[in-house]
Amino acid sequence: MIDVPHLRDICVGTSSKIVMLVVDGLGGLPHPKTGRSELETACLPNIDATAGESALGLTIPVMPGVTPGSGPGHLALFGYDPLRYVIGRGALEAMGVNGIDFQEGDIVARGNFCTVDDHGLLLDRRAGRIPSALSEPLCGELDSIQVDSLDIRVYPVKDYRFVLRMRGNGLSENLTEMDPQRTGVALQNVKALTLSARATADAANEFVRQARLTLIQEERANMVMLRGFSGMPHLPSMAHAYQLNPAAIAAYPMYRGLATILGMHVLATGETFADEVETLEKHWDDHDFFFIHYKPADTAGEDGNFDEKVRVLEKLDTFIPRIMDLKPDVFLIVGDHSTPSVMANHSWHPVPFLLKSPWTRAQGPPSFNERSCALGVMGTIRAVELMPLALAHAGKISKFGA
Amino acid sequence: MIDVPHLRDICVGTSSKIVMLVVDGLGGLPHPKTGRSELETACLPNIDATAGESALGLTIPVMPGVTPGSGPGHLALFGYDPLRYVIGRGALEAMGVNGIDFQEGDIVARGNFCTVDDHGLLLDRRAGRIPSALSEPLCGELDSIQVDSLDIRVYPVKDYRFVLRMRGNGLSENLTEMDPQRTGVALQNVKALTLSARATADAANEFVRQARLTLIQEERANMVMLRGFSGMPHLPSMAHAYQLNPAAIAAYPMYRGLATILGMHVLATGETFADEVETLEKHWDDHDFFFIHYKPADTAGEDGNFDEKVRVLEKLDTFIPRIMDLKPDVFLIVGDHSTPSVMANHSWHPVPFLLKSPWTRAQGPPSFNERSCALGVMGTIRAVELMPLALAHAGKISKFGA
């Protein structure tokens, strides 16, 4: 298996700097009318020029045919085999939000406010995407729910999202989720997957019962769904695995959570990518690896909005010169998975990437898209192979064997 | 490892339909005179047109440089790692022939009638390919052979082929084969590979001794060879692994046997590909996955008959519109291995494939052959990766992780 344990002994700390720009949902599919994908449609002068000086390829996020969630997709980019390291959504969310008190032994879950009808059938999985201004007071009400002797807290995340934290003795994360993944049907009860998880399942269901009574008069957010129950994850840190001093720059909480779990320094930043680039510039001297995250491509793809995905890729392109001006030793543009607008969803399709360094076999036209990358000199590789390649091109892996 | 166990939890049953057309021995090599392979020589208007709307690639059947038999070649196409799941040739044959009584604890072997000289040296491994009309009465004679207290049966398969079934206590499949794979040398005795297989080896050799006495007056079929000793195989079914309701359409017994082992519904069909396509049409509403098998390309290749392989590929091409008219959600043309006419044998060369679905990054010229597929957008992949890709393109794999 290609994985962090194999690299631990041969990685060396150096002053060279790696920037990994993760474009969430980067890959796409051709528009039925034009035959061109989002990347092929967008006008990307800076990215294309960089591609002309870079080695291109495609990454398979997890394994062929498998569509990853954001967690597995990012884990692979940082060199952690997502089939081996599994992190619950609850922990990802909890660790990404400032001020959440999440400790060893706690169980956290990602919560959605949602809308049900009088018969309890699901009408809207996101309660009409109610804004934080509406959801935060509701979180305050849910926060006062008491179940047995547990210490229960409800923290707002953003819009319709919250985190439930349960603290007590003998809690277990081995629970099923409530989300039926479609509307028109009833929510599922939380069920224990092991005998020892029964008490935790009962507590979660009792919380939901009380939450429904609390919210019953609400127009949209009249119910909650819980998923991704998880305890504190334990993964080898990137510092330990790679001899790095890594930093993460991400506006969205979940990606900060993932970075925290991998031991990255999560830098304070703003809500926009302009803020993120400013943060990168400001902390340039402090770290040797920067993960910088661009979310809008995934959001537009998930909304099925081809033109918007093209637009946000073009917007991203305008920031590339500022990153290049920092002269990173290795620069990568990668994606955690594809989100083709025509599918309005994450997908399994291999994801374009470029790797810029003086030590590549760069070739081909200055053009960054699914088809140019399919013919790229780096070939089609597993995403988990990217990190060793980035480290190698930065001179951070010593010789294996005599 | 890419393998069925990882997919089990994320596959979902849907109404979408997959057709996998397996062209046995599909891949070839250039003709020394023209520099063009069988596929490049053949006139394939329908297949080439389909290729123009499909994603192309090559499959490595087992691992680089390894030439597979039909069993491993097909297992990989259905997503079962052939290095992990080993099925004896005897079991493949036995399960493909109607009316063979093969149960748990039995040992079966594939038998060949063959020709030896007075010194027992092998003259013809297939007894001049004697027809069933001659071999069936001989099988009847062999069927009356008695060895110890074993229940021994001999079943005709086709032409020079038969199945030997041994039933009794404590039998073992851990036996060597008799076939020296070349003429002019003596047949090999059956030898035990483990201590506990000694009695079974003795019984097999005693059967062969009596068979030789029974056949000694025959002109061509004056001896038998046994190989592929095997007990009942146990593999996870495709229904269990993929949430599929799969059907197999194959004129040749061995492929029906393999399909049975994987839990496919083996549909009754005739001797020709026209019969097979008619069977596909007739049962279209009953299943969500169809394996349909085309044998003549392999036969022509094994005979070293380049022109005949070209001809049977052109014949296959005429049936493509009928399959397309059924509008499968995912259509694949694949091969279990290459059988280059110039080698007159199976080979290790990667095998062309096409995958047609609305969700591919289809590209390139309408041309289906070894070289166009080597440049295809799907790249060169392991055959075992095809099935997850087929399932993904049919919307039958749900998201992995949050």
Interface residues (C-beta under 8 A of the other chain):
Chain A: L29 P30 S37 L58 V62 M63 P64 G65 V66 T67 P68 G69 S70 G71 P72 G73 P82 L83 V86 I87 G88 R89 L92 R110 R227 G228 P340 V342 M343 H346 S347 W348 H349 E370 R371 A374 L375 G379 T380
Chain B: I2 H6 L7 I10 W359 T360 R361 A362 Q363 L375 V377 G379 I381 E385 M387 P388 L389 A390 L391 A392 H393 I397 S398 K399 F400 G401 A402
